[in-house]
Amino acid sequence: MRAFCARVVQFATRRVRWSSRAQQATFTEIYRARRWGNGESVSGPGSSRARAAAFKADLVALLTERRIRSILDAPCGDFNWMREVLDGVDVHYTGVDIVEELIAANRREYERPDRQFLCADLTRAALPAADLVICRDGLVHLSFADALAAMRNFRRSGSRYLLATTFVGRERNRDVATGGWRPLNMERAPFALSPPLALVDERCTHSDGIYRDKRMGLWPLR
């Protein structure tokens, strides 16, 4: 029986490692091919400084209201939009991404005593606790299985709050392969979260307003 249990544990461990490697390969290929790049940011048009400017004041106000002193940004991408938000905000910041080359570039350019970057699989790797986990434009690129694994992993970190992308006008969520994209309403299945404590309107008026329901919703993790 003990030998059987050991084999089960070994199989599960290999499966987790395989899944992480598969995710890393997927997102590294996207990064290298600049499939989401828009000239300013390799993380896509949603990571432009102009896009962040539309909601920066509201996000900073939320950080102040909730007395946020530490942030875990997962995934952090190339840190392009977030550095605009952190300018003048007194918080300890940890950015997490699965693409090694991206994290290496962020470390060279932006790391300092109160700002660090980790290469890790946000769906399974042990993550540091923070007052706030920001998962902007992250779960929308993951399959249901990986997105739910990420949610469980954020909770395991011991962090207080989750601020995640949600499209409040969508009635149904559809599954995609990890590396794809679709809008998600976090109050619909398979997530079925309660109404958020707060919403930050991203004011997405581009593309004829088809993403005007995009928000960042705040939920308690503990």
KOLTI-296399 format. One line per field, with one value per residue (C-alpha): residue in three letters; x, y, z; residue number from 1. Coordinates in pm, 1 decimal. Example, Ala and Ser with C-alpha at 12.3 -4.5 7.8 and 13.67 -1.06 7.14 Angstrom:
<mipas>
code = c(ALA, SER)
u = c(1230.0, 1367.0)
v = c(-450.0, -106.0)
w = c(780.0, 714.0)
pos = c(1, 2)
</mipas>
This chain:
<mipas>
code = c(MET, ARG, ALA, PHE, CYS, ALA, ARG, VAL, VAL, GLN, PHE, ALA, THR, ARG, ARG, VAL, ARG, TRP, SER, SER, ARG, ALA, GLN, GLN, ALA, THR, PHE, THR, GLU, ILE, TYR, ARG, ALA, ARG, ARG, TRP, GLY, ASN, GLY, GLU, SER, VAL, SER, GLY, PRO, GLY, SER, SER, ARG, ALA, ARG, ALA, ALA, ALA, PHE, LYS, ALA, ASP, LEU, VAL, ALA, LEU, LEU, THR, GLU, ARG, ARG, ILE, ARG, SER, ILE, LEU, ASP, ALA, PRO, CYS, GLY, ASP, PHE, ASN, TRP, MET, ARG, GLU, VAL, LEU, ASP, GLY, VAL, ASP, VAL, HIS, TYR, THR, GLY, VAL, ASP, ILE, VAL, GLU, GLU, LEU, ILE, ALA, ALA, ASN, ARG, ARG, GLU, TYR, GLU, ARG, PRO, ASP, ARG, GLN, PHE, LEU, CYS, ALA, ASP, LEU, THR, ARG, ALA, ALA, LEU, PRO, ALA, ALA, ASP, LEU, VAL, ILE, CYS, ARG, ASP, GLY, LEU, VAL, HIS, LEU, SER, PHE, ALA, ASP, ALA, LEU, ALA, ALA, MET, ARG, ASN, PHE, ARG, ARG, SER, GLY, SER, ARG, TYR, LEU, LEU, ALA, THR, THR, PHE, VAL, GLY, ARG, GLU, ARG, ASN, ARG, ASP, VAL, ALA, THR, GLY, GLY, TRP, ARG, PRO, LEU, ASN, MET, GLU, ARG, ALA, PRO, PHE, ALA, LEU, SER, PRO, PRO, LEU, ALA, LEU, VAL, ASP, GLU, ARG, CYS, THR, HIS, SER, ASP, GLY, ILE, TYR, ARG, ASP, LYS, ARG, MET, GLY, LEU, TRP, PRO, LEU, ARG)
u = c(0.0, 280.7, 452.9, 127.0, 74.5, 430.8, 368.2, 51.4, 240.0, 517.8, 263.6, 84.9, 416.1, 520.3, 180.5, 212.7, 564.0, 448.0, 159.4, 389.6, 639.4, 358.4, 232.8, 581.6, 638.4, 305.6, 358.9, 728.8, 639.8, 381.2, 641.7, 913.5, 678.5, 542.6, 193.8, 42.2, 287.4, 152.5, 477.8, 482.1, 432.5, 506.1, 215.8, -38.1, -245.2, -412.4, -74.4, -16.6, 40.2, -249.6, -485.8, -363.2, -412.2, -788.5, -822.0, -502.6, -667.9, -944.4, -697.6, -473.8, -780.5, -870.5, -518.0, -542.8, -893.6, -805.0, -468.7, -273.4, 95.6, 201.6, 99.7, 146.3, 100.6, 39.5, 98.0, 306.3, 399.4, 654.6, 551.6, 464.4, 124.6, 184.5, 485.2, 254.8, 27.1, 309.2, 464.5, 422.8, 247.9, 416.7, 380.0, 605.0, 560.9, 623.4, 569.0, 526.5, 537.0, 609.3, 830.4, 1193.5, 1320.5, 1052.7, 1132.4, 1505.7, 1438.1, 1216.5, 1483.3, 1749.7, 1528.8, 1303.9, 1411.2, 1493.3, 1462.7, 1084.0, 1022.9, 1105.3, 1021.6, 980.1, 961.3, 687.1, 373.6, 96.2, -138.3, 74.1, 395.4, 417.2, 352.0, 436.8, 152.6, 43.7, -231.6, -355.2, -316.2, -370.3, -457.6, -538.2, -577.3, -447.7, -731.0, -879.3, -583.2, -618.7, -841.1, -1110.5, -895.3, -586.8, -786.1, -946.5, -604.4, -476.0, -764.9, -691.2, -322.7, -388.1, -590.2, -313.9, -70.2, -245.4, -308.6, -599.5, -768.0, -787.6, -833.8, -912.7, -1043.0, -1414.4, -1653.5, -1969.5, -2204.7, -2134.1, -2394.0, -2189.0, -1823.0, -1668.6, -1359.1, -1043.4, -705.7, -444.6, -279.8, -605.8, -836.4, -1198.0, -1382.7, -1476.8, -1745.3, -1614.4, -1965.7, -2066.2, -1981.4, -1737.4, -1612.1, -1946.3, -1793.4, -2013.8, -2062.4, -1729.1, -1648.9, -1552.8, -1514.0, -1258.4, -1395.2, -1119.8, -1318.0, -1252.7, -1399.4, -1185.2, -1307.3, -1646.3, -1707.5, -1743.0, -1535.6, -1699.7, -1807.8, -1446.1, -1371.8, -1131.6, -1329.3, -1214.6, -1284.1, -1163.0, -932.5, -922.8)
v = c(0.0, 239.0, 168.3, 229.5, 564.2, 664.8, 589.2, 798.0, 1091.7, 1055.7, 1047.5, 1356.2, 1539.8, 1453.9, 1568.3, 1905.2, 1954.0, 1862.2, 2108.2, 2388.8, 2316.8, 2313.8, 2651.1, 2793.6, 2675.6, 2825.1, 3169.2, 3180.7, 3120.2, 3400.5, 3631.7, 3548.1, 3583.2, 3910.4, 3779.0, 4021.3, 4304.4, 4643.6, 4836.0, 4972.6, 4655.0, 4288.9, 4207.6, 4354.5, 4670.6, 4625.3, 4689.0, 5029.8, 5329.8, 5511.0, 5228.4, 5239.0, 5615.2, 5564.4, 5383.1, 5467.0, 5718.3, 5473.6, 5191.1, 5406.1, 5517.0, 5151.1, 5073.0, 5362.0, 5277.7, 4912.8, 5006.0, 4790.7, 4772.4, 4475.6, 4362.2, 4031.3, 4097.4, 3766.0, 3766.3, 4082.5, 4070.0, 4334.5, 4567.0, 4838.6, 4949.5, 4870.3, 5098.4, 5389.1, 5290.0, 5233.9, 5573.9, 5754.3, 5462.9, 5325.1, 4946.1, 4642.3, 4487.6, 4132.6, 4056.7, 3695.2, 3556.3, 3215.7, 3346.6, 3339.6, 3588.3, 3839.2, 3814.4, 3848.7, 4169.6, 4307.8, 4235.5, 4418.4, 4719.4, 4762.3, 4559.1, 4746.2, 4678.2, 4722.6, 4568.4, 4211.4, 3972.5, 3594.9, 3337.6, 3097.3, 2918.6, 3116.6, 2817.6, 2581.6, 2731.5, 2850.6, 3226.2, 3486.8, 3632.0, 3988.5, 4227.5, 4221.2, 3978.6, 4157.0, 3921.3, 4161.2, 3999.5, 3669.6, 3422.7, 3522.4, 3345.3, 3022.4, 2720.0, 2669.9, 2404.0, 2626.7, 2934.9, 2747.3, 2611.9, 2970.3, 3079.5, 2798.8, 2886.2, 3253.6, 3147.6, 2912.1, 3203.0, 3352.1, 3683.2, 3905.6, 4019.5, 3930.6, 4197.9, 4020.9, 4106.3, 4049.9, 4138.3, 4221.7, 4216.9, 3860.0, 3598.6, 3286.8, 3186.4, 2958.8, 2744.6, 2786.5, 2619.9, 2790.0, 3060.6, 3161.0, 3443.4, 3517.3, 3749.8, 3604.3, 3707.8, 3592.0, 3581.7, 3311.9, 2939.7, 2779.9, 3053.3, 3169.9, 3430.4, 3648.6, 4013.1, 4196.0, 4427.3, 4693.8, 4742.2, 4944.4, 5047.0, 5023.0, 5251.3, 5038.4, 5256.6, 5115.9, 4864.0, 5037.2, 4975.0, 4595.8, 4566.3, 4852.5, 4608.2, 4531.1, 4583.9, 4473.7, 4317.5, 4293.7, 3979.1, 3856.0, 3554.4, 3450.3)
w = c(0.0, 88.2, -244.1, -430.3, -255.0, -337.2, -706.8, -701.0, -550.5, -809.6, -1092.5, -961.4, -923.5, -1279.5, -1407.6, -1232.2, -1368.5, -1719.3, -1698.9, -1582.7, -1859.4, -2117.6, -1994.7, -1996.1, -2353.2, -2465.2, -2316.7, -2406.0, -2771.7, -2753.9, -2601.5, -2853.9, -3150.2, -3008.0, -3079.2, -2829.6, -2888.7, -2989.4, -3032.4, -2678.3, -2476.7, -2551.6, -2319.5, -2562.1, -2610.4, -2271.4, -2109.9, -2268.1, -2044.1, -2213.6, -2119.5, -1757.8, -1743.2, -1785.6, -1451.0, -1260.4, -1024.1, -931.1, -871.5, -654.0, -456.7, -399.8, -276.0, -33.4, 86.5, 154.9, 309.5, 67.6, 157.8, -56.0, -404.9, -583.8, -956.2, -1133.1, -1422.2, -1435.4, -1804.7, -1897.6, -1608.8, -1859.4, -1726.6, -1361.3, -1325.4, -1406.1, -1117.4, -868.1, -931.8, -601.8, -425.1, -112.2, -151.6, -171.1, -513.3, -638.8, -1006.2, -1118.4, -1470.6, -1620.2, -1904.4, -1790.3, -2049.6, -1952.5, -1582.4, -1654.4, -1850.1, -1572.2, -1313.2, -1512.9, -1575.3, -1274.3, -969.5, -648.2, -271.8, -262.7, -606.2, -708.0, -990.8, -974.4, -1253.2, -1145.7, -1258.6, -1091.9, -1112.6, -902.4, -762.1, -402.3, -405.6, -141.1, 64.9, -8.6, 90.7, -269.0, -560.1, -890.8, -1174.9, -1455.8, -1798.8, -1660.8, -1608.4, -1945.5, -2110.6, -1909.8, -1954.7, -1691.8, -1524.4, -1509.7, -1407.1, -1118.3, -1019.6, -1013.9, -791.6, -545.5, -554.3, -480.5, -177.9, -61.2, -63.4, 239.1, 62.4, 172.0, -149.0, -517.1, -784.0, -1110.3, -1455.6, -1498.1, -1778.6, -1589.4, -1887.7, -1997.9, -1912.0, -1986.6, -1983.6, -2244.1, -2211.7, -2422.1, -2436.8, -2220.0, -2430.6, -2597.0, -2488.4, -2410.9, -2171.7, -1832.7, -1589.6, -1252.8, -1109.4, -1359.6, -1369.4, -1322.2, -1084.4, -943.9, -713.5, -499.1, -601.1, -566.2, -278.9, -531.8, -907.7, -1102.4, -1440.7, -1702.8, -1935.4, -2242.0, -2513.2, -2795.2, -3055.9, -3080.4, -2711.2, -2730.6, -2410.0, -2222.9, -1949.3, -1855.2, -1487.4, -1217.3, -934.4, -571.7, -369.9, -30.5, -49.1, 313.8)
pos = c(1, 2, 3, 4, 5, 6, 7, 8, 9, 10, 11, 12, 13, 14, 15, 16, 17, 18, 19, 20, 21, 22, 23, 24, 25, 26, 27, 28, 29, 30, 31, 32, 33, 34, 35, 36, 37, 38, 39, 40, 41, 42, 43, 44, 45, 46, 47, 48, 49, 50, 51, 52, 53, 54, 55, 56, 57, 58, 59, 60, 61, 62, 63, 64, 65, 66, 67, 68, 69, 70, 71, 72, 73, 74, 75, 76, 77, 78, 79, 80, 81, 82, 83, 84, 85, 86, 87, 88, 89, 90, 91, 92, 93, 94, 95, 96, 97, 98, 99, 100, 101, 102, 103, 104, 105, 106, 107, 108, 109, 110, 111, 112, 113, 114, 115, 116, 117, 118, 119, 120, 121, 122, 123, 124, 125, 126, 127, 128, 129, 130, 131, 132, 133, 134, 135, 136, 137, 138, 139, 140, 141, 142, 143, 144, 145, 146, 147, 148, 149, 150, 151, 152, 153, 154, 155, 156, 157, 158, 159, 160, 161, 162, 163, 164, 165, 166, 167, 168, 169, 170, 171, 172, 173, 174, 175, 176, 177, 178, 179, 180, 181, 182, 183, 184, 185, 186, 187, 188, 189, 190, 191, 192, 193, 194, 195, 196, 197, 198, 199, 200, 201, 202, 203, 204, 205, 206, 207, 208, 209, 210, 211, 212, 213, 214, 215, 216, 217, 218, 219, 220, 221, 222)
</mipas>
